[in-house]
Amino acid sequence: MSTYLITIALILGIALVGIGVDRLYRGFARKNPQLGPFRDGERGCGSCSGGSGCSGGSCHS
């Protein structure tokens, strides 16, 4: 039973850390627009949404 509870706590903790990192990343991107386009997780490749870094059909939107 304790293994089950530890596993649930670890999965929840990893998910919360991931959400926290994503929020920090988005905040940093908002505060530093001079660094160029940042990857947008909602649009497939992301790098292509900024118009740089992709060649040919490497991104599918």
PyMOL Python script that loads the backbone (N, CA, C, O; Angstrom):
from pymol import cmd

cmd.read_pdbstr("""\
ATOM      1  N   MET A   1       0.817  -1.202   0.000  1.00  0.00           N
ATOM      2  CA  MET A   1       0.000   0.000   0.000  1.00  0.00           C
ATOM      3  C   MET A   1       0.865   1.272   0.000  1.00  0.00           C
ATOM      4  O   MET A   1       0.541   2.258  -0.662  1.00  0.00           O
ATOM      5  N   SER A   2       1.955   1.226   0.746  1.00  0.00           N
ATOM      6  CA  SER A   2       2.809   2.419   0.797  1.00  0.00           C
ATOM      7  C   SER A   2       3.467   2.681  -0.559  1.00  0.00           C
ATOM      8  O   SER A   2       3.671   3.834  -0.939  1.00  0.00           O
ATOM      9  N   THR A   3       3.799   1.613  -1.285  1.00  0.00           N
ATOM     10  CA  THR A   3       4.378   1.783  -2.619  1.00  0.00           C
ATOM     11  C   THR A   3       3.395   2.498  -3.539  1.00  0.00           C
ATOM     12  O   THR A   3       3.781   3.363  -4.325  1.00  0.00           O
ATOM     13  N   TYR A   4       2.142   2.135  -3.435  1.00  0.00           N
ATOM     14  CA  TYR A   4       1.082   2.755  -4.233  1.00  0.00           C
ATOM     15  C   TYR A   4       0.973   4.248  -3.932  1.00  0.00           C
ATOM     16  O   TYR A   4       0.901   5.061  -4.854  1.00  0.00           O
ATOM     17  N   LEU A   5       0.962   4.612  -2.657  1.00  0.00           N
ATOM     18  CA  LEU A   5       0.847   6.019  -2.263  1.00  0.00           C
ATOM     19  C   LEU A   5       2.083   6.822  -2.664  1.00  0.00           C
ATOM     20  O   LEU A   5       1.975   7.974  -3.084  1.00  0.00           O
ATOM     21  N   ILE A   6       3.250   6.207  -2.533  1.00  0.00           N
ATOM     22  CA  ILE A   6       4.483   6.892  -2.939  1.00  0.00           C
ATOM     23  C   ILE A   6       4.480   7.136  -4.444  1.00  0.00           C
ATOM     24  O   ILE A   6       4.892   8.200  -4.905  1.00  0.00           O
ATOM     25  N   THR A   7       4.017   6.155  -5.206  1.00  0.00           N
ATOM     26  CA  THR A   7       3.953   6.293  -6.657  1.00  0.00           C
ATOM     27  C   THR A   7       3.003   7.411  -7.059  1.00  0.00           C
ATOM     28  O   THR A   7       3.326   8.216  -7.933  1.00  0.00           O
ATOM     29  N   ILE A   8       1.851   7.466  -6.437  1.00  0.00           N
ATOM     30  CA  ILE A   8       0.885   8.533  -6.727  1.00  0.00           C
ATOM     31  C   ILE A   8       1.483   9.896  -6.386  1.00  0.00           C
ATOM     32  O   ILE A   8       1.339  10.847  -7.154  1.00  0.00           O
ATOM     33  N   ALA A   9       2.153   9.994  -5.235  1.00  0.00           N
ATOM     34  CA  ALA A   9       2.765  11.260  -4.834  1.00  0.00           C
ATOM     35  C   ALA A   9       3.868  11.677  -5.807  1.00  0.00           C
ATOM     36  O   ALA A   9       3.992  12.858  -6.129  1.00  0.00           O
ATOM     37  N   LEU A  10       4.669  10.719  -6.278  1.00  0.00           N
ATOM     38  CA  LEU A  10       5.726  11.041  -7.230  1.00  0.00           C
ATOM     39  C   LEU A  10       5.155  11.520  -8.555  1.00  0.00           C
ATOM     40  O   LEU A  10       5.645  12.498  -9.121  1.00  0.00           O
ATOM     41  N   ILE A  11       4.131  10.850  -9.056  1.00  0.00           N
ATOM     42  CA  ILE A  11       3.528  11.265 -10.324  1.00  0.00           C
ATOM     43  C   ILE A  11       2.927  12.661 -10.196  1.00  0.00           C
ATOM     44  O   ILE A  11       3.099  13.493 -11.087  1.00  0.00           O
ATOM     45  N   LEU A  12       2.229  12.924  -9.102  1.00  0.00           N
ATOM     46  CA  LEU A  12       1.651  14.250  -8.876  1.00  0.00           C
ATOM     47  C   LEU A  12       2.749  15.300  -8.757  1.00  0.00           C
ATOM     48  O   LEU A  12       2.641  16.388  -9.323  1.00  0.00           O
ATOM     49  N   GLY A  13       3.807  14.969  -8.019  1.00  0.00           N
ATOM     50  CA  GLY A  13       4.916  15.912  -7.859  1.00  0.00           C
ATOM     51  C   GLY A  13       5.602  16.240  -9.178  1.00  0.00           C
ATOM     52  O   GLY A  13       5.907  17.401  -9.448  1.00  0.00           O
ATOM     53  N   ILE A  14       5.846  15.223 -10.000  1.00  0.00           N
ATOM     54  CA  ILE A  14       6.481  15.445 -11.298  1.00  0.00           C
ATOM     55  C   ILE A  14       5.592  16.298 -12.191  1.00  0.00           C
ATOM     56  O   ILE A  14       6.081  17.177 -12.901  1.00  0.00           O
ATOM     57  N   ALA A  15       4.283  16.041 -12.156  1.00  0.00           N
ATOM     58  CA  ALA A  15       3.353  16.842 -12.961  1.00  0.00           C
ATOM     59  C   ALA A  15       3.354  18.299 -12.501  1.00  0.00           C
ATOM     60  O   ALA A  15       3.362  19.210 -13.329  1.00  0.00           O
ATOM     61  N   LEU A  16       3.347  18.523 -11.191  1.00  0.00           N
ATOM     62  CA  LEU A  16       3.344  19.895 -10.670  1.00  0.00           C
ATOM     63  C   LEU A  16       4.651  20.620 -10.987  1.00  0.00           C
ATOM     64  O   LEU A  16       4.642  21.814 -11.286  1.00  0.00           O
ATOM     65  N   VAL A  17       5.766  19.909 -10.922  1.00  0.00           N
ATOM     66  CA  VAL A  17       7.050  20.521 -11.280  1.00  0.00           C
ATOM     67  C   VAL A  17       7.048  20.901 -12.761  1.00  0.00           C
ATOM     68  O   VAL A  17       7.544  21.966 -13.130  1.00  0.00           O
ATOM     69  N   GLY A  18       6.495  20.039 -13.606  1.00  0.00           N
ATOM     70  CA  GLY A  18       6.409  20.343 -15.036  1.00  0.00           C
ATOM     71  C   GLY A  18       5.569  21.581 -15.311  1.00  0.00           C
ATOM     72  O   GLY A  18       5.933  22.412 -16.144  1.00  0.00           O
ATOM     73  N   ILE A  19       4.453  21.703 -14.614  1.00  0.00           N
ATOM     74  CA  ILE A  19       3.596  22.878 -14.767  1.00  0.00           C
ATOM     75  C   ILE A  19       4.336  24.132 -14.296  1.00  0.00           C
ATOM     76  O   ILE A  19       4.252  25.184 -14.930  1.00  0.00           O
ATOM     77  N   GLY A  20       5.053  24.014 -13.193  1.00  0.00           N
ATOM     78  CA  GLY A  20       5.816  25.149 -12.675  1.00  0.00           C
ATOM     79  C   GLY A  20       6.900  25.600 -13.631  1.00  0.00           C
ATOM     80  O   GLY A  20       7.087  26.799 -13.840  1.00  0.00           O
ATOM     81  N   VAL A  21       7.619  24.648 -14.217  1.00  0.00           N
ATOM     82  CA  VAL A  21       8.671  24.987 -15.181  1.00  0.00           C
ATOM     83  C   VAL A  21       8.070  25.662 -16.408  1.00  0.00           C
ATOM     84  O   VAL A  21       8.634  26.624 -16.928  1.00  0.00           O
ATOM     85  N   ASP A  22       6.933  25.164 -16.869  1.00  0.00           N
ATOM     86  CA  ASP A  22       6.272  25.777 -18.029  1.00  0.00           C
ATOM     87  C   ASP A  22       5.870  27.214 -17.729  1.00  0.00           C
ATOM     88  O   ASP A  22       6.035  28.092 -18.575  1.00  0.00           O
ATOM     89  N   ARG A  23       5.347  27.462 -16.538  1.00  0.00           N
ATOM     90  CA  ARG A  23       4.968  28.835 -16.169  1.00  0.00           C
ATOM     91  C   ARG A  23       6.181  29.744 -16.073  1.00  0.00           C
ATOM     92  O   ARG A  23       6.128  30.898 -16.498  1.00  0.00           O
ATOM     93  N   LEU A  24       7.282  29.232 -15.515  1.00  0.00           N
ATOM     94  CA  LEU A  24       8.509  30.028 -15.455  1.00  0.00           C
ATOM     95  C   LEU A  24       9.018  30.342 -16.862  1.00  0.00           C
ATOM     96  O   LEU A  24       9.449  31.462 -17.135  1.00  0.00           O
ATOM     97  N   TYR A  25       8.966  29.363 -17.742  1.00  0.00           N
ATOM     98  CA  TYR A  25       9.414  29.536 -19.131  1.00  0.00           C
ATOM     99  C   TYR A  25       8.584  30.604 -19.833  1.00  0.00           C
ATOM    100  O   TYR A  25       9.135  31.481 -20.499  1.00  0.00           O
ATOM    101  N   ARG A  26       7.269  30.533 -19.689  1.00  0.00           N
ATOM    102  CA  ARG A  26       6.397  31.516 -20.336  1.00  0.00           C
ATOM    103  C   ARG A  26       6.624  32.917 -19.760  1.00  0.00           C
ATOM    104  O   ARG A  26       6.615  33.899 -20.501  1.00  0.00           O
ATOM    105  N   GLY A  27       6.828  33.013 -18.443  1.00  0.00           N
ATOM    106  CA  GLY A  27       7.111  34.305 -17.821  1.00  0.00           C
ATOM    107  C   GLY A  27       8.423  34.896 -18.309  1.00  0.00           C
ATOM    108  O   GLY A  27       8.514  36.093 -18.581  1.00  0.00           O
ATOM    109  N   PHE A  28       9.445  34.044 -18.416  1.00  0.00           N
ATOM    110  CA  PHE A  28      10.735  34.503 -18.926  1.00  0.00           C
ATOM    111  C   PHE A  28      10.603  34.972 -20.368  1.00  0.00           C
ATOM    112  O   PHE A  28      11.178  35.993 -20.744  1.00  0.00           O
ATOM    113  N   ALA A  29       9.858  34.240 -21.170  1.00  0.00           N
ATOM    114  CA  ALA A  29       9.669  34.615 -22.577  1.00  0.00           C
ATOM    115  C   ALA A  29       8.938  35.949 -22.685  1.00  0.00           C
ATOM    116  O   ALA A  29       9.257  36.763 -23.551  1.00  0.00           O
ATOM    117  N   ARG A  30       7.959  36.176 -21.811  1.00  0.00           N
ATOM    118  CA  ARG A  30       7.214  37.435 -21.834  1.00  0.00           C
ATOM    119  C   ARG A  30       8.091  38.620 -21.426  1.00  0.00           C
ATOM    120  O   ARG A  30       7.965  39.709 -21.986  1.00  0.00           O
ATOM    121  N   LYS A  31       8.976  38.408 -20.455  1.00  0.00           N
ATOM    122  CA  LYS A  31       9.815  39.497 -19.950  1.00  0.00           C
ATOM    123  C   LYS A  31      11.025  39.784 -20.832  1.00  0.00           C
ATOM    124  O   LYS A  31      11.646  40.839 -20.699  1.00  0.00           O
ATOM    125  N   ASN A  32      11.372  38.861 -21.734  1.00  0.00           N
ATOM    126  CA  ASN A  32      12.558  39.018 -22.572  1.00  0.00           C
ATOM    127  C   ASN A  32      12.241  38.842 -24.051  1.00  0.00           C
ATOM    128  O   ASN A  32      12.744  37.908 -24.677  1.00  0.00           O
ATOM    129  N   PRO A  33      11.420  39.715 -24.624  1.00  0.00           N
ATOM    130  CA  PRO A  33      11.065  39.559 -26.038  1.00  0.00           C
ATOM    131  C   PRO A  33      12.248  39.823 -26.975  1.00  0.00           C
ATOM    132  O   PRO A  33      12.215  39.413 -28.135  1.00  0.00           O
ATOM    133  N   GLN A  34      13.280  40.495 -26.492  1.00  0.00           N
ATOM    134  CA  GLN A  34      14.438  40.806 -27.323  1.00  0.00           C
ATOM    135  C   GLN A  34      15.257  39.561 -27.662  1.00  0.00           C
ATOM    136  O   GLN A  34      16.122  39.617 -28.537  1.00  0.00           O
ATOM    137  N   LEU A  35      15.006  38.461 -27.000  1.00  0.00           N
ATOM    138  CA  LEU A  35      15.748  37.227 -27.259  1.00  0.00           C
ATOM    139  C   LEU A  35      15.204  36.450 -28.443  1.00  0.00           C
ATOM    140  O   LEU A  35      15.738  35.398 -28.793  1.00  0.00           O
ATOM    141  N   GLY A  36      14.158  36.951 -29.058  1.00  0.00           N
ATOM    142  CA  GLY A  36      13.621  36.309 -30.249  1.00  0.00           C
ATOM    143  C   GLY A  36      12.406  35.448 -29.945  1.00  0.00           C
ATOM    144  O   GLY A  36      11.951  35.367 -28.804  1.00  0.00           O
ATOM    145  N   PRO A  37      11.896  34.814 -30.973  1.00  0.00           N
ATOM    146  CA  PRO A  37      10.694  33.997 -30.788  1.00  0.00           C
ATOM    147  C   PRO A  37      10.988  32.746 -29.970  1.00  0.00           C
ATOM    148  O   PRO A  37      12.007  32.082 -30.160  1.00  0.00           O
ATOM    149  N   PHE A  38      10.085  32.445 -29.068  1.00  0.00           N
ATOM    150  CA  PHE A  38      10.221  31.265 -28.243  1.00  0.00           C
ATOM    151  C   PHE A  38       9.304  30.178 -28.748  1.00  0.00           C
ATOM    152  O   PHE A  38       8.333  30.445 -29.456  1.00  0.00           O
ATOM    153  N   ARG A  39       9.610  28.980 -28.388  1.00  0.00           N
ATOM    154  CA  ARG A  39       8.839  27.828 -28.824  1.00  0.00           C
ATOM    155  C   ARG A  39       7.436  27.903 -28.234  1.00  0.00           C
ATOM    156  O   ARG A  39       7.270  28.132 -27.036  1.00  0.00           O
ATOM    157  N   ASP A  40       6.446  27.712 -29.065  1.00  0.00           N
ATOM    158  CA  ASP A  40       5.055  27.720 -28.630  1.00  0.00           C
ATOM    159  C   ASP A  40       4.578  26.280 -28.594  1.00  0.00           C
ATOM    160  O   ASP A  40       4.455  25.640 -29.639  1.00  0.00           O
ATOM    161  N   GLY A  41       4.312  25.770 -27.418  1.00  0.00           N
ATOM    162  CA  GLY A  41       3.918  24.382 -27.261  1.00  0.00           C
ATOM    163  C   GLY A  41       2.580  24.035 -27.871  1.00  0.00           C
ATOM    164  O   GLY A  41       2.282  22.857 -28.070  1.00  0.00           O
ATOM    165  N   GLU A  42       1.773  25.024 -28.172  1.00  0.00           N
ATOM    166  CA  GLU A  42       0.445  24.771 -28.707  1.00  0.00           C
ATOM    167  C   GLU A  42       0.425  24.662 -30.221  1.00  0.00           C
ATOM    168  O   GLU A  42      -0.615  24.338 -30.794  1.00  0.00           O
ATOM    169  N   ARG A  43       1.557  24.924 -30.894  1.00  0.00           N
ATOM    170  CA  ARG A  43       1.592  24.935 -32.357  1.00  0.00           C
ATOM    171  C   ARG A  43       2.618  23.973 -32.910  1.00  0.00           C
ATOM    172  O   ARG A  43       3.583  24.415 -33.533  1.00  0.00           O
ATOM    173  N   GLY A  44       2.461  22.729 -32.719  1.00  0.00           N
ATOM    174  CA  GLY A  44       3.341  21.738 -33.340  1.00  0.00           C
ATOM    175  C   GLY A  44       4.809  21.977 -33.109  1.00  0.00           C
ATOM    176  O   GLY A  44       5.276  21.885 -31.974  1.00  0.00           O
ATOM    177  N   CYS A  45       5.543  22.278 -34.144  1.00  0.00           N
ATOM    178  CA  CYS A  45       6.991  22.417 -34.099  1.00  0.00           C
ATOM    179  C   CYS A  45       7.420  23.590 -33.220  1.00  0.00           C
ATOM    180  O   CYS A  45       8.392  23.466 -32.474  1.00  0.00           O
ATOM    181  N   GLY A  46       6.743  24.687 -33.286  1.00  0.00           N
ATOM    182  CA  GLY A  46       7.060  25.831 -32.452  1.00  0.00           C
ATOM    183  C   GLY A  46       8.122  26.729 -33.034  1.00  0.00           C
ATOM    184  O   GLY A  46       7.903  27.934 -33.155  1.00  0.00           O
ATOM    185  N   SER A  47       9.269  26.182 -33.399  1.00  0.00           N
ATOM    186  CA  SER A  47      10.333  26.993 -33.981  1.00  0.00           C
ATOM    187  C   SER A  47       9.880  27.590 -35.298  1.00  0.00           C
ATOM    188  O   SER A  47      10.258  28.710 -35.642  1.00  0.00           O
ATOM    189  N   CYS A  48       9.065  26.842 -36.040  1.00  0.00           N
ATOM    190  CA  CYS A  48       8.590  27.309 -37.343  1.00  0.00           C
ATOM    191  C   CYS A  48       7.580  28.443 -37.200  1.00  0.00           C
ATOM    192  O   CYS A  48       7.427  29.256 -38.113  1.00  0.00           O
ATOM    193  N   SER A  49       6.896  28.504 -36.072  1.00  0.00           N
ATOM    194  CA  SER A  49       5.904  29.569 -35.902  1.00  0.00           C
ATOM    195  C   SER A  49       6.571  30.930 -35.864  1.00  0.00           C
ATOM    196  O   SER A  49       5.935  31.941 -36.159  1.00  0.00           O
ATOM    197  N   GLY A  50       7.874  30.967 -35.495  1.00  0.00           N
ATOM    198  CA  GLY A  50       8.621  32.207 -35.499  1.00  0.00           C
ATOM    199  C   GLY A  50       9.243  32.506 -36.847  1.00  0.00           C
ATOM    200  O   GLY A  50       9.772  33.598 -37.058  1.00  0.00           O
ATOM    201  N   GLY A  51       9.188  31.549 -37.766  1.00  0.00           N
ATOM    202  CA  GLY A  51       9.713  31.761 -39.107  1.00  0.00           C
ATOM    203  C   GLY A  51      11.188  31.474 -39.242  1.00  0.00           C
ATOM    204  O   GLY A  51      11.798  31.875 -40.233  1.00  0.00           O
ATOM    205  N   SER A  52      11.782  30.792 -38.279  1.00  0.00           N
ATOM    206  CA  SER A  52      13.208  30.493 -38.401  1.00  0.00           C
ATOM    207  C   SER A  52      13.486  29.069 -37.953  1.00  0.00           C
ATOM    208  O   SER A  52      12.759  28.505 -37.135  1.00  0.00           O
ATOM    209  N   GLY A  53      14.537  28.506 -38.497  1.00  0.00           N
ATOM    210  CA  GLY A  53      14.995  27.215 -38.031  1.00  0.00           C
ATOM    211  C   GLY A  53      14.413  26.005 -38.728  1.00  0.00           C
ATOM    212  O   GLY A  53      14.812  24.881 -38.424  1.00  0.00           O
ATOM    213  N   CYS A  54      13.500  26.187 -39.637  1.00  0.00           N
ATOM    214  CA  CYS A  54      12.901  25.032 -40.307  1.00  0.00           C
ATOM    215  C   CYS A  54      13.178  25.068 -41.805  1.00  0.00           C
ATOM    216  O   CYS A  54      13.259  26.132 -42.418  1.00  0.00           O
ATOM    217  N   SER A  55      13.319  23.901 -42.361  1.00  0.00           N
ATOM    218  CA  SER A  55      13.491  23.829 -43.801  1.00  0.00           C
ATOM    219  C   SER A  55      12.507  22.840 -44.380  1.00  0.00           C
ATOM    220  O   SER A  55      12.251  21.788 -43.795  1.00  0.00           O
ATOM    221  N   GLY A  56      11.965  23.173 -45.510  1.00  0.00           N
ATOM    222  CA  GLY A  56      11.063  22.277 -46.205  1.00  0.00           C
ATOM    223  C   GLY A  56       9.825  21.931 -45.394  1.00  0.00           C
ATOM    224  O   GLY A  56       9.176  22.806 -44.821  1.00  0.00           O
ATOM    225  N   GLY A  57       9.513  20.664 -45.356  1.00  0.00           N
ATOM    226  CA  GLY A  57       8.315  20.215 -44.673  1.00  0.00           C
ATOM    227  C   GLY A  57       8.592  19.606 -43.314  1.00  0.00           C
ATOM    228  O   GLY A  57       7.946  18.629 -42.936  1.00  0.00           O
ATOM    229  N   SER A  58       9.539  20.160 -42.569  1.00  0.00           N
ATOM    230  CA  SER A  58       9.875  19.567 -41.280  1.00  0.00           C
ATOM    231  C   SER A  58       8.821  19.833 -40.219  1.00  0.00           C
ATOM    232  O   SER A  58       8.799  19.148 -39.196  1.00  0.00           O
ATOM    233  N   CYS A  59       7.956  20.801 -40.432  1.00  0.00           N
ATOM    234  CA  CYS A  59       6.906  21.100 -39.462  1.00  0.00           C
ATOM    235  C   CYS A  59       5.553  20.868 -40.100  1.00  0.00           C
ATOM    236  O   CYS A  59       5.334  21.170 -41.273  1.00  0.00           O
ATOM    237  N   HIS A  60       4.668  20.334 -39.313  1.00  0.00           N
ATOM    238  CA  HIS A  60       3.303  20.097 -39.784  1.00  0.00           C
ATOM    239  C   HIS A  60       2.351  20.820 -38.849  1.00  0.00           C
ATOM    240  O   HIS A  60       2.231  20.450 -37.681  1.00  0.00           O
ATOM    241  N   SER A  61       1.672  21.846 -39.346  1.00  0.00           N
ATOM    242  CA  SER A  61       0.748  22.609 -38.510  1.00  0.00           C
ATOM    243  C   SER A  61      -0.660  22.124 -38.683  1.00  0.00           C
ATOM    244  O   SER A  61      -1.577  22.653 -38.054  1.00  0.00           O
TER     245      SER A  61
END
""", "prot")
cmd.dss("prot")
cmd.show_as("cartoon", "prot")
cmd.util.cbc("prot")
cmd.orient("prot")
